[in-house]
Amino acid sequence: MSNISCKSIIKSITPPFVWALARYISICLRIIPQSARFVGEYATWEEASRLSTGYDDPSILEKVLKATLALVGGAGAVYERDSVLFDHIEYSWPLLAGLMWGAAMHGGVLRIVDFGGSLGSTYRQNKFFLDTLKEVSWNIVEQPHFVSCGQENFESCEMHFFNSIDDVLKTNKIDGILFCGVLQYLESPYDLLQSLEKYRFDYILVDRTPFSIDNQDKITIQHVPKAIYVASYPYRFLSEDRFLQAIGSAYRVVDWFVSELVNDSRFKGCILKRVTSKNHLAG
């Protein structure tokens, strides 16, 4: 009896539903304080910018860097998202399917631009599966201070950091582009989406992107929970119609999905494939 812990004894006599309830409460307590607040509705992006601290606040990079260094340093966490460390990996299975599908179309090779990819969160999130591929070229486009930090601390034979899509293409062949939780933070997301046609990427992957219920752009301010870091920035709920118009006829939607990592049905993702005469006829 001395070798049996008190926890083991208690667990053996406690109904399973009690442990399930305790786990649920534990998860809620971890997630609820981190829920972002969206405050106000503004006519222009400029107006919302004036009333917020902005995403280029140096303290954001400082927080993300600290979390990422702890992660890669083996501090017990296995996954980082938005500077928050997790003890288990939360997968976005539709996004992972899109990544593996993109690689399958190119003989097991994944050559992708991760636009707004921070210091490599999505790459590390899916690394277990990406390691099974023949080749991975993961190219992050970020703000200059994130790029400098990434190049100094996290560059590898697979992951690289750049200031623009054009900079990536100067040295790398790219087959697809990923927008994971980033379009809502851009002043002109539709202009960026329209510009993709000239690059002729074979596919586009989108995840964790908020679309408004009434199909109209909504500009607000996101306030980050103090438990993560103190910041606020302009934020857009996109119009699905404007999104598709910006993509244009160069791409067709393979599938839409609700983002699995956000407990809000307004957050969606999609997989898009470039239209050629051959795949257009195959429809």
N, C-alpha and C positions, 0 to 999 in steps of 0.2 A: 504493500500500500504506500510505503514511503516514496516509491519511485513514480507514483502517479501524481501529477500536478493538480492543484486545486481547480485550475481552469478545465482540465480534462474531466474531472469529476462533475463539475457544474454542467459542462456541455453534454455529458452522457445522460443527465437526468432532465435536461431542458428540452421541451418540444422543438422540433426543427423550425416551426414557423416563427418562434421567438427570435432565433438567431437570424432568420431571414429579415424580420422586421428591424432588428438592431443594425444589420448591414445597410438596409435601405435608409434608415435615419442617419447613419454615419455618412453615406454618400450625399444625402441632402445637405447635411451640415457643412460638407466640404464644398458643394457646388453653389448653394444659395448665396453665401457672402461674396462670391466671385461674379455674380450676375451683374452685367453691365446695365447702367441706366441710360435711357435715351430721353433727353429733355428738350422740349421745344420743337417748333417747326419754323424753318427759315426760308425766305424767298430765294436767297442766293448762297452759294458756297462761301463767297467772300464774307458775308455777314456772319455765318457760323464760325468761320476762321477767326474773326476778330474777337469772338467771345469764348475761344477755347485756347488751350496751351499748344496744341499741334502735335503731330506724330513725330516731328523731328526733334522733340525735347531730348536732350542728352541723357536724362535720367532713365528713359525707356531703354536705350541701348545698354546702359549700365546694369539694369535689372536683368535684361535678356542675357547679357554676357555672363553675369554671375551664375544664372541658372544653367546655362549651357556648359560652362566650365565645370560646374558641379556634376552635371550629367555625364560628360565624357570622362571626368575624373573618377567615376565609380563611387559616387556618394550615396548609392543605394537606390536612387531613382532610375527609371528605365525610359522615361519619356518626358519631353518638355513641350508645352504649347503656351504661347503668349506669356512667357517667363514663369509659368506655373509648372512645378515638377510633379510627376505622377509616379506611383509605385507599380503601375501596370500600363501597358500600351493600349490606347483606345484607337481602334482602327476605323477609318472611313472605308468600308468595304467596297462601295461603288467606285470611289476614287482609286483604290488599289486595283480594282478590276480594270479601270481605264488605263492605269499605268502599265499593267501586264499585257493588256490588249495592244497598247501602243508598241510595246517591245515585240510582241508576237508578230506584228505586221512587218517588223524589220529584222527578222531572223534572230530574235532574242536579244536585240540591242536597244537600249533605252537612251535616247539622246534628247534631252528636254531642257527648256528654259523654265525655271521656277520664278515667276515674276512676283516680287515682294515676299520672297521666301525666308526672310529674317536671317538667322544664322544656321539654317538647315533643319528646321523642325520636321518638315514633312519627309525629307530624305531619311532622317533617323527613325522616324515613326515607322517607315516601311522597309527599313534596311534588311530585316530578316528575309523578306521576300525578294527584294532587289538583288541580294547577294546570289540568288540562284540564276540570274541572267548572265548571258555571255559577256556583256559589256554594259556599263552604266556611265553616262556623262551627264552629271546633274549640275546645271549652270544657273546660279541664283543672281537675279537682277534686283538691286536694292538701292537705298539711299547711300550717298558716298561714305558716310561715317560707318554704316553697317558693312559696306564693301571693304573698307580698310581694316576693320576689326576682323571680318571673316577671313580675309587674305592672310592676316598676321597669325590668326589662331586656329583656323579650322580647314584650310585648304588641304585637299588630298588628291590622289590620282583620279578620283571620281567626282569630287565636288569642288566647284570653282565659283568665284564671285566677280560680278561685273556691274558697271554703272548703267548699261543700257543693252537692249536687245541687239543693236547694231554692233556693239563691242563684242558680244558673244559670237556673232556670226563672222567676225574677222578671223577667228581662230578655230571655230568649231562648226561641224555639220550638225544641224538641229532638225529633228523630225516633228516635235510637238512643243506646246507651251501650256503651262499650268498656272491658273489663277485660284489660289486657295485662301479665301478670307482676305482679299486685298482690294477688289474692285470698289467696294463700298468706301474706301479711304482715299480714293483718287478724285481730284477735282474734275477731271474730264475722262471718265471711264469709257464713254461711247466713242470718243475720238481715238482712244487707244485701240479699242476693238475694231474700229473701221480700218486702222492702219495695218492690221494683221494680214489682210489680203495680199499685200505686197511681199510678205515674207514666204507665203505659200507653204506654211506648216501643214503637215499631213493631218494633224488632229489638234484639238483644243480641249483641255480639261478644266472644268470649273467646279469649285466646291465651297461650302460655307459662305454663300453669297445671299444677302437678304433682298427679297423682292417684295414690293408693296402689295397689299391686298387689293387695292383699287387700280392697280396697273399704272399708277402715276408716280413720278419721282417724288420722294420725300426726303428733304434735307433736315437733319437734326444734329444734336451734339451728343456724343457718347461720353459718359463719365465712367472711368475705370474704377472698380472697387478699390478702396484704400488698402485692402489686404494684398493687392497685387502691386500697384504703384499709383501714385497720385498723378493723374493726367486726364485731359479731355481733348477731344478732337472732332472735327466735322465728320459727319457720317451720312451715308446715302442709302435709302431703300430704293433699289432700282426698279424701273419699269420693265417688265418682261418683253413688252412690245418693242420698246426702244432698244433693248439688249439684242433682240433678234434682228431688228432693222440694221443695227450697227454691224452685226456679224455678216449680214447680207446673204447673197445667193452663193457665195463661195463655199459655204459650209452648210451641212445639214445636221440636224440634231439626231443623234443615235438614240439617246435616252435622257430623260430628266429624272432626278431623284431628290428626295428630301435629305438634307445633310444629317448624318447620323450623330455627329458630335455636338449638335446644338439642339436643345430642347425647345424648338420653335419652328413650326411648319413653314414659316416665311423664308427660312434659310434653305436654299436649294443648291443643286449642282447639276451639271450636265456634261455629256460627252458629245463632241462635235467632230465630224469627219469632213475633210476637204472634198468637195464635189469635183469629180472628173467625169468625162463622158462615159467612162466604163462603169464607175460605181453609181453614177446617176441613173443609168439604165437598169442597174441591178436593184436600185431603189431601196 
